[in-house]
Amino acid sequence: MPHGAGPRGVPDGSYGSIGSQVIRQVSKSGNLNFDSFSGIRSEHIFITTAVIVFCLLPAVLVIRFVYYGASIRVMAPQDQIPLATSTYFCEGVQAQDKYDYGFIYLYVFPHTPPLTLWQKFNVNKKFTVTANDYKYWSFYMNHGSQVNVSVCAQPSLRLHVLNGKDNFDKWKKHDKYDSVSYSYYSGPCLDGINGFSSIRVGSEGEYYFVFESEISVQTDMTLAFNRTMYSVSAVSGKMCHANPTCSLPLSYGSSQFILIVTNGTVQSDENVDSHWACISRDWFLGVIFVSVVLLVVAIGIVLGCCIEHGHQKRM
């Protein structure tokens, strides 16, 4: 283009003022020119900065207060449940026995204890499942555990074994769920049994044993457990008794293993509501907040300099 001439239909000498308002400009090669950003005003930088801040900071808060937030677990007697937490976000963990039974203990180990203990116990129940209803019991089991289910049901009964509360909730809503199911049909109860199943646990989790029937059923049930357990005495760690609350510190950046344990009689019908919470490492959250803000400000400054360079280059 000759010097002093503007684009087609634009008066001579007007190219610079109009060009500064152009948001997108394509070169002859078909690529975007760097100068195409010259029309972005300074307020756009602040809008972009605000959007980035409101995207990054909530993500950090969600990780801390949702994924590593407080949790309530209903635990059967003698349950052992590992707790997932972050030693970056949390400077400690706290456990609480809601009803002050004195059954809850909290452990912190430098690494995962071995699964070397086998706990054998039976749960015996007599119950009635009314028509189109169900009854269930839940237990936390580690990998390698085994349960033998014996029932005497008249006239028939169906058992669902579900891993995890989410799976149990899906089953209740008739959504798609993962289950191992067994059917026990009417027949003579020899030695008090007319149905038997042996279940071996492939992955750790809270297992729900759900009995349902379309008609009213009287049932005698025995759950014979052979559970693998963490050997809490094999690894040197810290322990506290939640009576009703207690807390233990966590080392920053470590891979410590946290375990909450109920220490009651296995025949007891009383489940325990255990509450646990992460004690925030406030300085770490502060560092993340300041770092994100400084990063966004730096991006804004660099972007502003690039835009100003584009203005000067076009003038």
N, C-alpha and C positions, 0 to 999 in steps of 0.2 A: 504494500500500500504506500503511495507517495507520501512524503513528509507533509504534514499539515492537512491531509485529507482524512475525513471520517468515514465511517461505514456508509453504505448506500442509504440515502434518504436522510442522513444526519448532516447538519450544517458543519462547515469547516470550523475547527477549534472546539467543537462540543464533545469530542470523543472522550476526553479525560473525565469530564464530569459525569457523563452517562455511564462510562465504563466502571466507575467506582460503585455504581448501584447494581452491577450485574452479579448475580449469585452463581450462575453456572455459565461457563464458556468453554466450548470445545475447540481445540486447535485443529489445524488442517489434518493432522495425523489421526484425529478421532479421539485423542486423550484429553482428560481434563487438565487445563492449565493450573499451575499453582496459584496464579493471580485470580482465579475464579473465586477465591475466598475473600477478596478485597472488599466485597460489599457487606461482609458480616460486621454488624455493629458490636460495640463493647457489651451491650446488655445481653447479647446472645451468649457471650462467654459466661456470664454469671448464671444464666438459665441452665447452660450445660453443666456448670459446676454444681448447681443445686440438685440437678437430676442425678448426677453421679453420687453425691453425698447421700441422697435419700435412697439410693439403691444399695450402696455398700454397707452403710451403717446398720440398717435394719437386718441385713443378712447376718451380720455378726451377732446382733442381739437375739435373733431367732436361734442361732446355734447355741448361744449361752443359755437362754431362758426357756427354750422349748426342748431342743434335743438334749441338753444337759440340765434341764429344769428339775424341779421337785417331782417326786413320784410316790404313789401309794400302792403298795402290794399287799394282797391278801395271801398270807402264808399259812400252810398247813404245819402242824408240829414236825420238827426235825428237818424242815426245808433248809436248803442252802441255795442262795440266789446271788450270782455275780452282778455287780453294779457297774454299768458303763458310765464313765465320767472322764473328764479331761483335767490333767494336772496343770495345764496352762490356764484354763478358765477358773479352776477351783483350787483354793488353798487348803481346803479340808472338806470332809463329808460329815453329815450329821444324821443320826438315826433317832427315831422316836417310836415308842410303843404307845399307840393311841389310848388303849384301855388299861395300860399299866399292869399287864400280866406278869411282867418280869421275865419274859421268854426271849427277848431280842438281844442279840449280840452283834457287834460290828467289828470286822477284821480288816486290816490293811497289811498286805504282804509286799515285799520288794519284787516278787514275781509270782506266777501262778503255781499254787501248790499241786502236788500230784494227785490224780484220781486213783487212790490205792485202797480206800476203805470200801467195804461192802456192808450195807445196812439192811438187815432182814427184819421185816415186820408185816403184820397182817392187819387189814382194816375189815371188820365184819359189820354188816349192816342188814337190818330188816326194814323194808320200806314198801310202800304202795305207789305205783305210778298210775295216776288216774288217766282216763281216756283222753287221747290226743294231748298228752302232757309229757313232761320229762323231769328227771332228777339227775344231778351231776355232782361229782367230786373232782377237785383239781389238786395236783401235786407237781412240784418242780422236780424234774429228773435230768440227770446228766447223761452224757453219752455212755452207752454200754449197760445202762440199767435194764432190768427186766421185771415185768409184771405178769402174774398169772391170775386170770379172772375166772372165778367159779360162781355160777348162779344156779338157783333153783327157782324158776319162774313159771307161774301158772296163769294163763295158758301159754303166752309167748312174750318175747321181749327183744328189743334191738339195742345194741350198744354201738356208740360212735366214740372213737378216740381221736381227739382234736388237739393239735399242738399250737398253743398260743391263744390269747384272748381275742385277737382280731379274727382268727379262724372260727372261734366259738361264736362271736357276734355275727359273722356271716351265716353260720349255720342257723342261728335263731331267726335271721331275716330271710332264710331260704335263698341266699345268694350262693354264688359258686364258692366252694370251699374244698380244702384238702382234708380227707378223713380216711381212717381205716375203720370199716364197719363190720360188725358181726351180728348174726341173727341167731336167737335161741328160741326154739319152738317147744310147744307143749310136749310133755312126755313124763314118764315116771322119774322121780328124783332118786337116783341110786346114791346112797350115802350122802344125801342132801344136795346132789348135783345133777342137773340135766343139761348143763351147758358149760363149756370150758374153752378158754382162749389163752394163748401165751403171746405176750407182746414184748418185743425187744426194741429199745429206744435207739434210734440212729443218730439223732441230734438233740442237744440239750434244749430245754424249754419247759414251759408250764403246760402240762398235759391235762386235758379235760376228759373225764370218763362220763359220758352222757348216756343215760338209759331212757328210752322212749317207747311208747306203745300207743296203738290206736284204740285199745280197750283197756279197762282197768286191770292191773296186774299186781299180784302180791309176789314179792321177791325176797329171797335170802341171797345175799351177795358177799363174796370174800375177795378182796384184792390182796394178793400175796406179793409183796414188794421185795426185790433184791436190788437195792439202789447203790450205784457208785457214788462215793462221797469224796469231797476234797479233804485231804489229810491236813487239818489246820495245825497239828502239832509237828508236822515234818519240816515246816519252814518258819524261821524266826520272824515274827511280825508284831503288830500292835493290835490290842483288843480293848474294847470298852463295852460295858453293860448298859443298855438303854433302859434306865429305871427312873423316870420314863424317857429321858433323852440322854444322849452322849455324842461326842464328836471326836474325830481324829484328824491330824494334819496330813497333808499331801506334799511331797517334794516336787518342786517346779521342774517340768520337763521329763519326769520319770515315767516309767511304764508299770506303776504299781497296780496290784490286783486287789480289788475291793470285794468283800463278801459279807452278806448279811445272813444271819443264821437264827432260826428259832430253836429254842432248847426246851421243848415241852414233851409231854408223853404222847406217843403216836396214837394211842387209843382215844385221846381227847377229841371231843367234837368241836372244841373251841378253836376256830381259826384266828389268826392274829393279823390285825391291820398294822402293817409296818409303814412308816413314813420315813423317807430319806431325802436329803437335800444337799445340793452343792453349796459350799460356803465360798462366795465369790472372791476371786483374786482381783480386787478393784484396780490395782495399779496396772495390771495387764490389759484390762478393758480400756483404761485411760490411755495407755500407749497406742493401742489399736485406733482409738478415736482420733488422737492427735496425728498419728501417722497418715490416716486416711485423709484428714483435712489438709495436711501439708502436701500430700501427693496431689490432691485435687487442685490446690492453689498453684502448685508448680506446673501442672498441666495447663491451667488457665493462663499463667504468665507466658509459657512457651507458645501457646496458641495465639495470645495477644500479640507477641512479638512477630510471629509469622504473618499475622494479618496486617500489622503495621508495615512490615517489609513489603507485602504485596501492594499496599497503598503507595509507598514511595517508589516502587519499581514502575508503577503505571503512570505516575505523574511526570 
